[in-house]
Amino acid sequence: MAAENLAVSRETFDNVILPVYAPAQFVPVKGKGSRVWDQQGKEYIDFSGGIAVTALGHCHPALVETLKSQGETLWHTSNVFTNEPALRLASKLIAATFAERVFFGNSGAEANEAAFKLARYYACKKHSPFKSKIIAFHNAFHGRTLFTVSVGGQPKYSDGFGPKPADIVHVPFNDLAAVKAVIDDHTCAIVVEPIQGEGGVMPATPEFIQGLRALCDQHNALLVLDEVQSGMGRSGKLFAYEHYGIKPDIITTAKALGGGFPVSAMLTTHEIASVMAPGVHGTTYGGNPLACAIAETALDIINTPEVLNGVDARREQFVSALQKINQQFDIFSEIRGKGLLLGAVLNAQHASKARDILNASAAEGLMVLTAGSDVIRFVPSLVIEPTDIAEGMARFARAIAKVLN
């Protein structure tokens, strides 16, 4: 039977996919802008953005055009050869940031894996093989490889896989005193998300990030910012570190970088990159022309005043709609986050209902996310139409009414 004639449904998932996900009961088949349709033709408004990935909505015409033109030109060369899209994308990322060198991967986890390996390697080569301690934070999320999941601060994701990489210390987020208590001259890096995404949409305070920068300078450690979720315009600036008035040593980006196509990047300085040499690190697909061409188009669109300034206006529309819902239902204790990375925190009375609200929203034709058991997370397209925000919020209000009644 030809593959295209093979009927598949949500039930197929339970029979053929490794049971590491619990996806929604509907199967999306088509998306356009911030609207999605399922197998039955039901329409949804998308406030989930593929977990902060589809920053320009679904099937953005410019991304589709690039996919088609590059798809008919050159897909893959391996790293035995370089290619023009990778060189252009790297040049543009460098022009737009503190960075001077770029490494391309395929996922946020790979970008973070490269960043953590680089931080350790740099300390080993420039200082001492014993300078290997990484300081990270409770509730942080950095990926699912054994190294990145160990640096992440959620043991439920890293327990049960045997011995973890050693010399990783976790302390409370936004607590500078706790960092001061554990940092020493054996520390190679502090790894932090400017806005904890999975950990509940929790922004770092300016004092915290600036304090981390000072501590890293004091102890010859690298400040590594995981901007996989917060980067690429999500915060209202191209990268969230720009809100804090500091220069990091390494940042990672993925998710929205490709607008839905798998691609990631680690950005750093000449000085830190100088310890690396051919063969020390690599990836077969990383920097492939297809991914880099699409990411270049996404970057060209996102890194404009029109899109970046539009993030704050859309945020205001979300916040005021959520406040209105809260006046009616008294369900949120706070609305937090930056730009279009928003978390509506359920108050104590309703703290366990995040998953119920997500399911009720789907029934009303709205896609939202959770961040932990008590936060509803919104990471829509950065260019979502105001009419879609209004209609989505109306659906959200209906969903909450059903859950509470």
Disulfide bonds with the S-S distance in Angstrom:
none
